[in-house]
Amino acid sequence: MAAVSVSAPGKVILHGEHSVVYGRRAVALSLDLRTTLTLTPGGARLVLDLPEVDIQQAWPMGEVEALWERLGQPGEACAAPLTEAQVGQVRDFLGLPEDPPGGPRGLALLSFFQLYLAILPRPVPATLRVTSQLPTGAGLGSSAAYAVCLSAALLRLAGRGAAADSTPSTEVSGGLSLQEVSGWAFRSEQIVHGTPSGIDNSICTYGGAVSFKAGCCSPLGAPPLQVLLVNTRVPRSTKALVAAVAARRRRLPEVVEPVLDALDALAERALQTLADLSSADSPQQQDEAYAALHELVDINHALLASLSVSHASLERLVGVAASYGLHAKLTGAGGGGLGVVVLGRDTAPEAVDKCRSELEAQGYQVWQTILGAPGLTFH
Ligand code: PMV
């Protein structure tokens, strides 16, 4: 097999963060900051080179084969994902602590090994190099994009798909079923996040925009959206924020359930609004659709704040955006991390520039970008 090079985009959740964990609808769009992986088969070792999280490591094949024997893998391509006990053995092999398994570096090693050992019929030597434009731990889907690239490249190494079949569709890329790639990436996300909803691996695989509910993902033909993506630079833990919402829901189910239902209704309405935007054939119709989208963004942020997943840095961001007539919400788990300012067709460029400058002066990192980039791509 020749070397294979794949890339996957990051993601932004437009509606449905947190409520998606409880079976409500979410809408996510891909981001044109990408992770790229090149896999070169051959050599005498298994090499993983991931400079962003300080990994440059090589394992002699004898050691990898001994691990393989200990795990008792069935010797079939794409066997079942590793069990908890097997993941424990891999963690021991890598010398990683149990929980959390050693920060982003440990998680990246663990994700790689569990996919490599489950997807391949036998250990084979290869060199994998990964580079990423996505900051880690900011909620932009860096771990999902990494897992999607790993799953696709390893499936190809296992003899699946075809280099010649390079025309991507909504179901297939490089001859691989996107559903299968996303499924393997989900398993890797379970190691990183505990109980992920599955939205990150879906959007990073399919790209564009996806609607996601109760484990089912539907790619959407949504129009590209102009946004300011704003990094508060405040670190947060998705796992801890998800746990805090779960605790509030246990304490106050009669209060929290209606909020989750309202978030679901917002996401449903957003689907309709994105469809209206795609089919609008006059500037007036587009402006009406953007006005509706902006109203949904405002309400969404307020509902998420009511679940206590906002943060002073996010409230300041929403306030600065509002002072220029713009509409912002937190995106992802909240508690810091990222916010998104959704722009419109007729948003005044001066307002955008001033908002951006003020946010940057206050220490935020700002990207002006368009959401809706292609998903898994073979290069
Ligand atoms: O923190 P992020 O951007 O990875 O987003 C987490 C989104 C949640 O809905 C809070 C959790 C999930 O698994 O969907």
Residues whose N, C-alpha, C, O or C-beta is under 5 A from the ligand:
A	BS01	PMV	G16 E17 H18 V20 G139 L140 T195 P196 S197 G198 I199 T238 T331 G332 A333
